[in-house]
Amino acid sequence: MVADASGGRAVERNVLHWDAQDAPARQATLTRILIRISREALQGASLDSMMQGICDCLVAELPVAIVSVLLLDDDNSQFVHEVYSGEFTQSPLAATGHWPITVGAAGRCVKLGRPHLIRDIAIDPDYVPGNATARSEYLVPIRHGRRLHGVLNLESARTDFFGTEACAVFDAVADLVAGAIHFARMADELTEANRKLERLSMRDALTGIANRRQFDARLAQTWERLAREGVPLALLLTDVDYFKALNDSAGHLRGDECLRRLARIC
């Protein structure tokens, strides 16, 4: 993640373009970007591609040197994933694979739990350098309901860019990212729940071994495969002698334990 000259020229070009616009034109630009990002959030093929598209859009259209999305771990103690766009040097996360919230302005934003504007990064004690042209920084918590997912971080080459209208757009962008992350994680949790249900449906609850449903499915698959290959199939059946007598004399709990032991032996 090393800065290049083309990135610096792009930042300068966006600054000049922004300066050339009057207030209504700037508002129209911000509105157009928000609409485009809303579409990106709804149509992204994956969570990472959606976040990357948002970062790329903001850097391409606005006088911002860096846009990044930093995602937190489950206990909100450190950042564990980052998607970014812009002329970037290297973040603590890229160097180590994790970024404790005790480090940097992004961590401070997590602890504050609200949007945070740094008008002059030169005098901020927590700022972690990410771009040589950056002069100001705006950080927004990415939150859905009570769950904090991470931080949206934007750094601008000018100190007066993060006005009320621009910040309102970035707050809305953070909400869109939060919603996309929430639904992506819900989808992942649903997929895992379905896998678990599938595993449970194929297992006997008492012994933990494959049940009749899985036996029938496996037998049919094996039968078809060996029939195509012309290989004989053998099936071993076992019977438990005097099991009813054990249940009647020692009780069903003892019978259940007997079945579990037999399952382990088999």
BAFI-3210 file (N, C-alpha, C; in Angstrom, 3 decimals, decimal comma, padded with zeros to 6 digits):
// residues 266
n [1|2|3|4|5|6|7|8|9|10|11|12|13|14|15|16|17|18|19|20|21|22|23|24|25|26|27|28|29|30|31|32|33|34|35|36|37|38|39|40|41|42|43|44|45|46|47|48|49|50|51|52|53|54|55|56|57|58|59|60|61|62|63|64|65|66|67|68|69|70|71|72|73|74|75|76|77|78|79|80|81|82|83|84|85|86|87|88|89|90|91|92|93|94|95|96|97|98|99|100|101|102|103|104|105|106|107|108|109|110|111|112|113|114|115|116|117|118|119|120|121|122|123|124|125|126|127|128|129|130|131|132|133|134|135|136|137|138|139|140|141|142|143|144|145|146|147|148|149|150|151|152|153|154|155|156|157|158|159|160|161|162|163|164|165|166|167|168|169|170|171|172|173|174|175|176|177|178|179|180|181|182|183|184|185|186|187|188|189|190|191|192|193|194|195|196|197|198|199|200|201|202|203|204|205|206|207|208|209|210|211|212|213|214|215|216|217|218|219|220|221|222|223|224|225|226|227|228|229|230|231|232|233|234|235|236|237|238|239|240|241|242|243|244|245|246|247|248|249|250|251|252|253|254|255|256|257|258|259|260|261|262|263|264|265|266]
n.u [000,831|001,496|001,883|001,219|002,099|-000,050|-002,267|-002,008|-002,387|-005,036|-006,392|-005,811|-007,068|-009,780|-010,120|-009,854|-012,036|-014,163|-013,897|-014,615|-017,340|-020,563|-022,672|-025,288|-024,548|-022,648|-024,267|-025,921|-024,046|-023,340|-025,818|-026,210|-024,087|-024,830|-027,143|-026,032|-024,383|-026,278|-027,493|-025,311|-025,023|-027,286|-026,983|-024,551|-022,313|-021,014|-020,195|-017,646|-017,085|-019,125|-018,480|-015,986|-016,717|-018,149|-016,146|-014,393|-016,052|-016,474|-013,856|-013,267|-015,031|-014,987|-013,176|-011,409|-008,771|-008,442|-010,634|-011,977|-013,243|-013,471|-013,711|-014,943|-014,021|-015,935|-016,217|-015,744|-013,184|-011,007|-009,996|-010,399|-010,632|-010,270|-011,324|-010,397|-009,858|-007,973|-005,057|-002,851|-000,762|000,276|-001,626|-002,018|-003,497|-003,035|-000,391|-000,174|-002,409|-004,342|-005,955|-005,948|-008,537|-007,536|-005,722|-005,261|-007,461|-009,706|-010,226|-010,851|-013,237|-014,860|-014,984|-016,226|-018,639|-020,076|-020,383|-017,334|-015,412|-012,352|-010,872|-008,341|-005,797|-003,174|-002,872|-004,039|-003,763|-004,163|-004,189|-003,405|-001,017|-001,930|-001,979|-000,156|-001,218|-003,483|-005,593|-007,757|-010,188|-012,935|-014,949|-017,214|-019,346|-020,241|-023,172|-025,795|-028,854|-028,289|-025,840|-022,463|-020,608|-018,293|-016,161|-016,548|-014,191|-012,951|-010,666|-009,619|-008,059|-008,294|-009,186|-011,726|-013,657|-015,421|-018,236|-021,586|-023,507|-022,001|-021,126|-023,577|-024,282|-022,257|-022,842|-025,224|-024,219|-022,709|-024,822|-026,010|-023,960|-023,893|-026,426|-026,124|-024,033|-025,290|-027,397|-025,885|-024,499|-026,647|-027,506|-025,301|-025,443|-027,918|-027,352|-025,453|-027,064|-028,862|-027,105|-026,443|-028,942|-029,308|-027,255|-028,121|-030,502|-029,648|-028,598|-028,793|-030,381|-029,930|-027,667|-025,834|-024,902|-025,210|-028,553|-031,619|-032,507|-030,155|-028,806|-030,401|-030,073|-027,275|-026,939|-028,385|-026,856|-024,364|-025,052|-025,843|-023,418|-021,623|-022,961|-022,683|-019,955|-019,724|-019,157|-019,416|-021,700|-021,674|-023,541|-023,687|-025,510|-026,530|-027,731|-029,230|-029,174|-031,615|-032,404|-034,858|-035,398|-033,376|-034,162|-036,624|-035,856|-033,757|-034,421|-035,213|-033,239|-030,861|-030,974|-030,749|-028,107|-026,792|-027,304|-025,883|-023,260|-022,993|-023,189|-020,826|-018,985|-019,605]
n.v [-001,187|001,540|004,973|006,689|008,789|009,246|008,929|011,172|013,235|012,746|013,379|016,111|016,997|016,469|018,226|020,724|020,554|020,464|022,974|024,568|024,404|025,754|026,206|024,912|023,141|021,544|020,311|018,863|017,113|015,608|014,437|012,893|011,097|009,778|008,457|006,756|005,188|004,015|002,327|000,694|-000,526|-002,109|-003,825|-005,091|-007,774|-009,148|-008,693|-007,512|-006,570|-004,724|-002,823|-002,047|-000,871|001,365|002,814|003,328|004,898|007,256|008,255|008,719|010,742|012,885|015,423|013,730|012,040|009,515|006,807|004,539|001,445|000,089|-002,861|-004,321|-006,793|-009,415|-008,676|-006,007|-004,966|-004,672|-003,740|-005,813|-006,174|-004,526|-002,388|-000,327|002,745|004,938|007,096|005,557|004,870|002,887|001,033|000,304|-002,063|-003,351|-003,957|-005,662|-007,296|-006,881|-004,246|-002,578|-000,878|000,989|002,446|005,192|007,525|006,276|004,223|005,831|006,901|004,631|004,279|006,660|006,383|007,839|010,079|011,671|014,499|015,624|018,509|019,454|017,462|017,694|018,575|016,700|014,306|011,553|010,841|008,632|008,591|008,415|009,419|011,696|014,069|014,554|016,571|016,864|014,878|012,640|010,584|007,923|005,948|002,635|001,374|-000,853|-000,919|-001,828|-002,887|-002,444|-002,322|-001,338|001,264|004,039|005,750|008,824|010,885|014,110|016,353|018,937|021,433|022,399|020,826|018,966|019,821|020,578|019,506|017,645|015,899|014,884|013,324|011,387|010,234|008,994|007,193|005,530|004,368|002,890|001,063|-000,246|-001,477|-003,226|-004,870|-005,987|-007,499|-009,219|-010,672|-011,822|-013,500|-015,220|-016,399|-017,670|-019,505|-021,118|-022,076|-023,608|-025,540|-026,773|-027,769|-029,586|-031,383|-032,302|-033,504|-035,793|-037,357|-039,611|-038,752|-039,906|-041,678|-040,424|-041,378|-042,013|-041,747|-043,525|-042,179|-041,076|-043,424|-044,734|-042,910|-042,995|-045,681|-045,908|-044,197|-045,499|-047,985|-047,332|-046,291|-048,508|-050,308|-049,170|-049,492|-052,182|-053,616|-055,766|-055,475|-055,455|-055,913|-055,434|-056,618|-056,146|-057,454|-056,866|-058,862|-059,814|-057,237|-056,060|-057,327|-056,249|-053,527|-053,848|-054,876|-053,267|-050,681|-047,850|-045,841|-047,211|-048,870|-046,981|-046,102|-048,455|-048,650|-046,421|-047,189|-049,467|-048,244|-046,764|-048,855|-050,096]
n.w [000,000|-001,125|-001,723|-004,832|-007,663|-009,392|-007,756|-006,091|-007,974|-008,658|-006,296|-006,128|-008,463|-007,837|-005,695|-006,986|-008,721|-006,896|-005,686|-007,803|-007,956|-007,105|-004,150|-004,610|-006,671|-005,427|-003,508|-005,224|-006,280|-003,998|-003,432|-005,739|-005,463|-003,113|-003,976|-005,884|-004,231|-002,597|-004,415|-004,922|-002,433|-002,374|-004,525|-004,441|-005,074|-003,099|000,390|000,782|-001,822|-002,107|-000,093|-001,051|-003,486|-002,566|-001,211|-003,386|-005,004|-003,468|-003,239|-005,906|-006,620|-004,827|-002,886|-001,234|000,334|001,379|001,899|004,104|005,392|008,472|010,193|013,206|015,727|017,423|020,119|020,064|020,596|018,960|015,628|012,825|010,129|007,007|004,418|001,778|-000,101|-002,170|-001,883|-000,059|002,723|004,994|007,289|010,854|010,996|008,553|008,860|011,080|011,274|013,127|014,966|017,777|019,620|021,253|019,940|017,814|016,013|014,983|016,798|018,967|018,057|018,178|020,949|021,700|020,357|018,498|015,593|014,605|014,175|012,995|012,618|012,110|011,533|012,216|014,775|016,319|018,815|018,531|015,904|013,268|010,842|007,433|004,916|003,015|002,073|003,516|005,577|007,241|009,045|009,103|011,023|011,329|013,289|012,379|012,713|013,573|014,917|018,205|017,805|017,134|014,291|013,108|011,757|009,611|007,801|006,699|004,992|004,217|001,863|002,541|004,987|005,284|004,165|005,355|005,906|007,160|005,342|003,830|005,857|006,710|004,516|004,647|007,077|006,366|004,485|006,161|007,562|005,490|004,923|007,381|007,404|005,221|006,156|008,365|007,193|005,607|007,549|008,852|006,808|006,644|009,187|008,969|006,938|008,244|010,323|008,858|007,865|010,268|011,063|009,002|009,556|012,061|011,325|010,172|012,123|014,897|017,858|020,353|020,243|018,583|016,191|012,613|011,430|010,419|008,150|007,028|006,626|004,670|002,535|002,102|001,511|-000,903|-002,566|-002,534|-003,558|-006,217|-007,211|-006,996|-008,568|-011,109|-011,379|-011,327|-009,027|-006,215|-003,409|000,073|003,076|006,476|009,179|012,532|015,640|018,785|021,479|023,922|024,634|025,314|027,687|029,277|029,348|030,700|033,168|034,204|033,569|031,419|031,225|031,706|029,526|027,472|027,888|027,324|024,550|023,638|024,274|022,674|020,187|020,138|020,109|017,683]
ca.u [000,000|002,405|001,296|001,840|001,861|-001,378|-003,217|-001,921|-003,020|-006,488|-006,859|-005,726|-008,123|-011,072|-010,166|-010,126|-013,407|-015,055|-013,816|-015,260|-018,789|-021,242|-023,338|-026,272|-023,872|-022,052|-025,348|-026,342|-023,004|-023,486|-027,051|-025,960|-023,205|-025,599|-028,008|-025,171|-023,927|-027,448|-027,617|-024,179|-025,297|-028,356|-026,672|-023,213|-022,272|-020,556|-020,015|-016,392|-017,183|-019,992|-017,717|-014,950|-017,374|-018,469|-014,889|-013,911|-016,942|-016,224|-012,532|-013,291|-015,926|-014,883|-011,807|-010,968|-007,554|-008,612|-011,889|-011,803|-014,216|-012,767|-014,682|-014,530|-014,272|-017,221|-016,298|-015,454|-011,934|-010,007|-010,367|-009,850|-010,775|-010,289|-011,457|-010,048|-009,545|-007,250|-003,609|-002,711|000,562|000,058|-002,315|-001,633|-004,191|-002,344|000,933|-000,209|-003,598|-005,338|-005,750|-006,693|-009,245|-006,771|-004,798|-005,797|-008,731|-010,800|-010,533|-011,527|-014,610|-015,575|-015,233|-017,214|-019,900|-020,784|-019,511|-016,255|-014,733|-011,051|-010,716|-006,922|-005,146|-001,821|-002,850|-004,759|-002,754|-004,449|-004,217|-002,405|-000,805|-002,293|-001,827|000,634|-001,990|-004,657|-005,579|-008,862|-010,686|-014,282|-015,149|-018,611|-019,597|-021,123|-023,986|-027,145|-029,474|-027,316|-024,579|-021,473|-019,860|-017,000|-016,047|-016,284|-013,156|-012,677|-009,649|-009,653|-006,869|-008,582|-009,712|-013,096|-014,538|-016,440|-019,304|-022,795|-024,145|-021,145|-021,148|-024,880|-024,208|-021,395|-023,617|-026,155|-023,411|-022,410|-026,053|-026,163|-022,974|-024,335|-027,521|-025,593|-023,293|-026,271|-028,092|-024,899|-024,239|-027,855|-027,490|-024,291|-025,965|-028,977|-026,707|-024,864|-028,166|-029,376|-026,135|-026,581|-030,184|-029,080|-026,455|-028,962|-031,532|-029,011|-027,993|-029,658|-030,175|-029,476|-026,338|-024,953|-024,490|-026,132|-029,883|-032,168|-032,590|-028,851|-028,487|-031,082|-029,463|-025,939|-027,080|-028,792|-025,716|-023,334|-025,615|-025,767|-022,017|-021,021|-023,624|-022,032|-018,591|-019,773|-018,519|-020,433|-021,973|-021,970|-024,218|-023,592|-026,592|-026,308|-028,927|-028,904|-029,941|-032,176|-032,455|-036,116|-035,250|-032,552|-035,008|-037,649|-035,283|-032,868|-034,990|-034,884|-031,990|-029,786|-031,064|-030,184|-026,655|-026,349|-027,315|-024,775|-022,002|-022,965|-022,908|-019,385|-018,269|-019,795]
ca.v [000,000|002,671|006,068|006,947|010,143|009,338|009,134|012,571|014,068|012,559|014,166|017,523|017,239|016,502|019,465|021,819|020,412|020,839|024,426|025,242|024,274|026,565|025,406|023,972|022,097|020,616|019,511|017,920|016,078|014,746|013,659|011,888|010,081|008,984|007,569|005,718|004,304|003,242|001,257|-000,209|-001,305|-003,062|-004,735|-005,652|-009,228|-009,630|-007,602|-006,822|-005,836|-003,581|-001,816|-001,533|000,019|002,612|003,540|003,788|005,961|008,484|008,776|009,171|011,873|013,948|015,773|012,932|011,306|008,132|006,322|003,149|000,823|-000,748|-003,697|-004,753|-008,173|-009,593|-007,977|-004,586|-004,578|-004,365|-003,845|-007,057|-006,214|-003,181|-002,167|001,080|003,268|006,201|007,083|005,073|004,348|001,590|001,157|-000,723|-003,312|-004,016|-004,404|-006,673|-008,141|-006,389|-002,844|-002,352|000,405|001,924|003,146|005,949|008,239|005,323|003,607|006,839|006,985|003,482|004,530|007,733|005,850|008,838|010,667|012,449|015,315|016,200|019,577|019,601|016,256|018,021|018,831|015,627|013,389|010,154|010,586|007,731|009,064|007,487|010,069|012,910|015,261|014,678|017,679|016,700|013,496|012,449|009,173|007,639|004,556|001,826|000,755|-001,300|-001,143|-001,676|-003,544|-001,634|-003,183|-000,782|002,714|004,601|006,762|009,634|011,900|015,079|017,166|020,305|021,513|022,917|019,990|018,248|020,691|019,917|018,709|016,501|014,959|014,214|012,280|010,310|009,531|008,114|006,117|004,597|003,612|001,921|000,007|-001,007|-002,345|-004,292|-005,798|-006,700|-008,513|-010,227|-011,542|-012,622|-014,553|-016,194|-017,131|-018,544|-020,609|-022,014|-022,741|-024,645|-026,642|-027,471|-028,538|-030,712|-032,379|-032,883|-034,354|-037,027|-038,007|-040,094|-037,881|-040,665|-042,278|-039,557|-041,976|-041,755|-042,333|-044,297|-041,314|-041,018|-044,780|-044,972|-042,080|-043,489|-046,986|-045,686|-043,639|-046,536|-049,015|-046,833|-046,172|-049,825|-050,955|-048,658|-050,015|-053,635|-054,105|-056,277|-054,691|-056,258|-055,163|-056,137|-056,309|-056,640|-057,498|-056,835|-059,902|-059,589|-055,804|-055,772|-057,796|-055,249|-052,362|-054,174|-055,150|-052,201|-049,367|-047,292|-045,094|-048,197|-049,295|-045,916|-046,130|-049,644|-048,320|-045,492|-047,960|-050,292|-047,352|-046,453|-050,060|-050,294]
ca.w [000,000|-001,240|-002,487|-006,123|-008,157|-009,990|-006,668|-005,667|-008,997|-008,581|-005,149|-006,509|-009,459|-007,146|-004,923|-007,922|-009,207|-005,796|-005,501|-008,924|-007,850|-006,096|-003,120|-005,172|-007,444|-004,461|-002,946|-006,260|-006,351|-002,823|-003,594|-006,780|-004,895|-002,153|-004,757|-006,469|-003,163|-002,188|-005,412|-004,689|-001,226|-002,646|-005,613|-004,311|-005,156|-001,800|001,342|000,496|-003,085|-001,849|000,654|-001,954|-004,433|-001,873|-001,007|-004,687|-005,472|-002,719|-003,589|-007,300|-006,835|-003,824|-002,476|-000,089|000,006|001,828|002,492|004,536|006,292|009,440|010,885|014,532|016,124|018,094|021,405|019,825|021,236|017,956|014,222|012,272|008,670|006,441|002,978|001,619|-001,425|-002,093|-001,775|001,307|003,063|005,636|008,577|011,826|010,701|007,447|009,297|012,137|011,203|014,078|015,334|019,026|019,644|022,083|019,044|016,696|016,090|014,716|018,086|019,786|017,561|018,740|022,369|021,799|019,870|017,690|014,578|015,194|013,171|013,339|011,629|011,796|012,043|012,663|016,218|017,012|019,364|018,221|014,461|012,700|009,467|006,377|003,626|003,206|001,718|004,385|006,531|008,181|009,090|009,640|011,359|011,669|013,696|011,539|013,753|013,240|016,217|019,282|017,455|016,448|013,379|012,748|011,577|008,289|007,974|005,515|005,209|003,132|001,663|002,946|006,354|005,306|003,343|006,123|006,391|007,641|004,289|003,505|006,982|006,708|003,495|005,131|008,112|005,657|003,899|007,250|007,826|004,404|005,138|008,557|007,000|004,365|007,011|009,188|006,397|005,195|008,694|009,039|005,787|007,057|010,345|008,475|006,230|009,238|011,017|007,959|007,872|011,549|011,016|008,098|010,286|013,100|010,723|009,733|013,285|015,963|019,012|021,519|020,093|017,816|014,927|011,510|011,629|009,302|006,965|006,395|006,167|003,392|001,496|001,820|000,861|-002,291|-003,295|-002,674|-004,458|-007,594|-007,614|-007,166|-009,707|-012,325|-011,440|-011,352|-007,798|-005,284|-002,203|001,262|004,125|007,745|010,116|013,896|016,470|020,211|022,182|025,265|024,957|026,001|029,071|029,976|029,598|031,690|034,494|034,691|033,249|030,103|031,277|031,521|028,137|026,632|028,020|026,583|023,130|023,367|024,316|021,471|019,045|020,133|019,702|016,237]
c.u [000,876|001,769|001,989|001,435|000,467|-002,446|-003,211|-002,572|-004,528|-007,069|-006,879|-006,825|-009,491|-011,223|-010,519|-011,566|-014,411|-015,068|-014,558|-016,780|-019,351|-022,007|-024,387|-025,617|-023,220|-023,117|-025,841|-025,333|-023,147|-024,725|-026,856|-025,090|-023,963|-026,526|-027,193|-024,733|-025,079|-027,657|-026,510|-024,444|-026,342|-027,938|-025,300|-023,231|-021,833|-020,347|-018,746|-016,464|-018,075|-019,220|-016,626|-015,541|-017,709|-017,211|-014,377|-014,735|-016,629|-014,878|-012,530|-014,041|-015,643|-013,423|-011,402|-009,772|-007,691|-010,054|-011,659|-012,955|-013,440|-013,797|-014,090|-014,727|-015,553|-017,327|-015,881|-014,178|-010,851|-010,604|-009,662|-009,963|-010,902|-010,437|-011,217|-009,882|-008,837|-005,764|-003,249|-001,274|000,387|-000,570|-001,791|-002,279|-003,477|-001,015|000,872|-001,392|-004,661|-004,952|-006,571|-007,361|-008,582|-005,823|-005,589|-007,140|-009,915|-011,201|-011,253|-012,984|-015,451|-015,940|-016,248|-018,598|-020,717|-019,835|-018,510|-015,493|-013,424|-010,760|-009,260|-006,169|-003,750|-001,745|-003,626|-003,767|-002,951|-004,379|-003,067|-002,218|-001,139|-002,082|-001,142|-000,162|-003,161|-004,485|-006,685|-009,413|-012,076|-014,507|-016,577|-018,740|-020,536|-021,937|-025,343|-027,826|-028,462|-025,951|-023,682|-020,594|-018,462|-017,062|-015,825|-015,338|-012,912|-011,650|-009,590|-008,365|-007,104|-009,260|-011,167|-014,075|-015,690|-017,431|-020,532|-023,410|-023,320|-021,195|-022,473|-024,909|-023,375|-022,053|-024,589|-025,416|-023,080|-023,635|-026,280|-025,195|-023,398|-025,459|-027,047|-024,834|-024,259|-026,937|-027,134|-024,620|-025,456|-027,887|-026,479|-024,797|-027,072|-028,394|-026,120|-025,948|-028,751|-028,424|-026,271|-027,836|-030,028|-028,283|-027,296|-029,985|-030,967|-028,398|-029,046|-029,349|-029,596|-028,018|-025,344|-024,484|-025,544|-027,473|-030,365|-032,220|-031,241|-028,430|-029,109|-030,425|-028,093|-025,989|-027,445|-027,632|-024,661|-023,772|-025,452|-024,315|-021,395|-021,664|-022,996|-020,646|-018,554|-019,105|-019,602|-020,540|-022,308|-022,588|-024,203|-024,710|-026,243|-027,606|-028,485|-029,794|-030,406|-032,276|-033,740|-036,029|-034,416|-033,379|-035,994|-037,063|-034,487|-033,388|-034,459|-033,593|-030,799|-029,788|-030,479|-028,656|-026,067|-026,285|-026,164|-023,432|-021,876|-022,640|-021,434|-018,575|-018,398|-019,022]
c.v [001,251|003,731|006,209|008,324|010,294|009,556|010,568|013,495|013,953|013,368|015,648|017,878|017,352|017,760|020,638|021,766|020,837|022,353|025,167|025,205|025,248|025,642|024,454|022,833|021,074|019,713|018,471|016,785|015,090|013,870|012,545|010,752|009,180|008,013|006,420|004,708|003,447|002,069|000,218|-001,120|-002,380|-004,145|-005,387|-007,168|-009,852|-008,430|-006,817|-006,007|-004,616|-002,474|-001,210|-000,555|001,362|003,446|004,125|004,972|007,286|009,099|009,348|010,484|013,080|014,248|015,067|012,095|009,828|007,937|004,874|002,729|-000,148|-001,527|-004,244|-006,250|-008,228|-008,851|-006,507|-004,104|-004,225|-004,476|-005,061|-007,140|-004,790|-003,239|-000,680|001,437|004,596|005,988|006,793|004,619|002,965|001,799|000,103|-002,070|-004,078|-004,604|-005,595|-007,633|-007,784|-004,973|-002,583|-000,983|001,404|002,767|003,914|006,607|007,322|004,611|004,569|006,999|005,838|003,751|005,652|007,263|006,820|009,402|011,636|013,165|015,853|017,255|019,781|018,412|016,541|018,211|017,763|014,589|011,932|009,829|009,680|008,120|007,988|008,061|011,419|014,173|015,507|015,831|017,557|015,281|013,474|010,957|008,973|006,185|003,870|000,962|000,342|-001,694|-000,875|-002,270|-002,621|-002,547|-002,650|000,728|003,021|005,778|007,484|010,696|012,802|015,887|018,621|020,315|021,949|022,040|019,389|019,220|019,891|019,008|017,471|015,456|014,202|013,085|011,107|009,540|008,546|006,946|005,071|003,757|002,544|000,752|-000,875|-001,968|-003,508|-005,329|-006,635|-007,820|-009,599|-011,198|-012,392|-013,783|-015,636|-017,050|-018,097|-019,746|-021,613|-022,765|-023,860|-025,836|-027,465|-028,328|-029,765|-031,807|-033,084|-033,847|-035,699|-037,814|-038,465|-039,312|-038,635|-041,100|-041,388|-040,143|-041,677|-042,450|-043,053|-043,465|-041,262|-042,389|-045,060|-044,193|-042,620|-044,841|-046,816|-045,156|-044,716|-047,617|-048,575|-046,780|-047,542|-050,589|-050,485|-049,264|-051,540|-054,278|-054,600|-055,400|-055,645|-055,370|-056,011|-055,666|-056,891|-056,571|-057,537|-057,852|-059,408|-058,099|-055,439|-056,213|-056,813|-054,024|-052,628|-054,323|-053,978|-050,795|-048,810|-046,483|-046,024|-048,704|-048,260|-045,922|-047,331|-049,352|-047,376|-046,227|-048,845|-049,468|-047,013|-047,671|-050,281|-049,255]
c.w [000,000|-002,124|-003,831|-006,615|-008,729|-008,932|-006,199|-006,667|-008,950|-007,435|-005,501|-007,508|-008,800|-006,312|-005,828|-008,430|-008,144|-005,612|-006,605|-008,846|-006,815|-005,139|-003,700|-005,956|-006,519|-003,835|-003,948|-006,390|-005,204|-002,932|-004,620|-006,252|-003,938|-002,877|-005,345|-005,418|-002,654|-003,136|-005,218|-003,500|-001,469|-003,636|-005,498|-004,309|-003,843|-000,902|001,042|-000,787|-002,934|-001,144|-000,217|-002,956|-003,818|-001,678|-002,318|-005,195|-004,782|-003,076|-005,011|-007,467|-005,945|-003,472|-001,182|-000,525|000,319|002,269|002,878|005,426|007,172|010,238|012,181|014,726|016,963|019,422|021,310|020,519|020,222|016,556|013,626|010,750|008,151|004,931|002,755|000,147|-001,231|-001,995|-000,322|001,538|003,669|006,996|009,550|011,539|009,587|007,905|010,237|012,047|012,222|014,503|016,607|019,023|020,578|021,243|018,000|016,933|015,814|016,001|019,013|019,361|018,102|020,193|022,575|021,363|019,050|016,637|015,199|014,084|013,736|012,273|011,213|012,388|012,594|014,176|016,995|017,520|018,957|016,741|014,048|011,234|008,438|004,997|003,833|002,919|002,655|005,375|007,574|008,057|009,693|009,831|011,833|012,121|012,711|012,494|013,194|014,539|017,315|018,960|016,653|015,602|013,070|012,599|010,094|008,479|006,650|005,878|003,982|003,079|002,044|004,306|006,406|004,533|004,139|006,771|006,778|006,588|003,950|004,615|007,048|005,681|003,992|006,278|007,464|005,006|004,960|007,596|006,751|004,569|006,307|008,198|006,147|005,184|007,842|008,399|005,904|006,334|009,026|008,045|006,146|008,216|009,933|007,740|007,205|010,009|010,165|007,876|009,155|011,579|010,117|008,796|011,339|012,517|010,271|010,893|014,278|017,232|020,209|021,381|019,357|016,513|013,860|011,743|010,367|008,014|006,246|005,885|004,805|002,253|001,103|001,100|-000,615|-003,126|-003,565|-003,656|-005,912|-008,080|-007,894|-008,326|-011,019|-012,507|-011,509|-010,151|-006,851|-004,029|-001,064|002,324|005,396|008,669|011,480|014,680|017,932|020,928|023,551|025,640|025,698|027,461|029,887|030,314|030,733|033,092|035,063|034,402|031,939|030,114|031,070|030,082|027,184|026,682|027,273|025,084|022,770|023,345|023,077|020,234|018,968|019,678|018,198|015,427]
res [m|v|a|d|a|s|g|g|r|a|v|e|r|n|v|l|h|w|d|a|q|d|a|p|a|r|q|a|t|l|t|r|i|l|i|r|i|s|r|e|a|l|q|g|a|s|l|d|s|m|m|q|g|i|c|d|c|l|v|a|e|l|p|v|a|i|v|s|v|l|l|l|d|d|d|n|s|q|f|v|h|e|v|y|s|g|e|f|t|q|s|p|l|a|a|t|g|h|w|p|i|t|v|g|a|a|g|r|c|v|k|l|g|r|p|h|l|i|r|d|i|a|i|d|p|d|y|v|p|g|n|a|t|a|r|s|e|y|l|v|p|i|r|h|g|r|r|l|h|g|v|l|n|l|e|s|a|r|t|d|f|f|g|t|e|a|c|a|v|f|d|a|v|a|d|l|v|a|g|a|i|h|f|a|r|m|a|d|e|l|t|e|a|n|r|k|l|e|r|l|s|m|r|d|a|l|t|g|i|a|n|r|r|q|f|d|a|r|l|a|q|t|w|e|r|l|a|r|e|g|v|p|l|a|l|l|l|t|d|v|d|y|f|k|a|l|n|d|s|a|g|h|l|r|g|d|e|c|l|r|r|l|a|r|i|c]
***
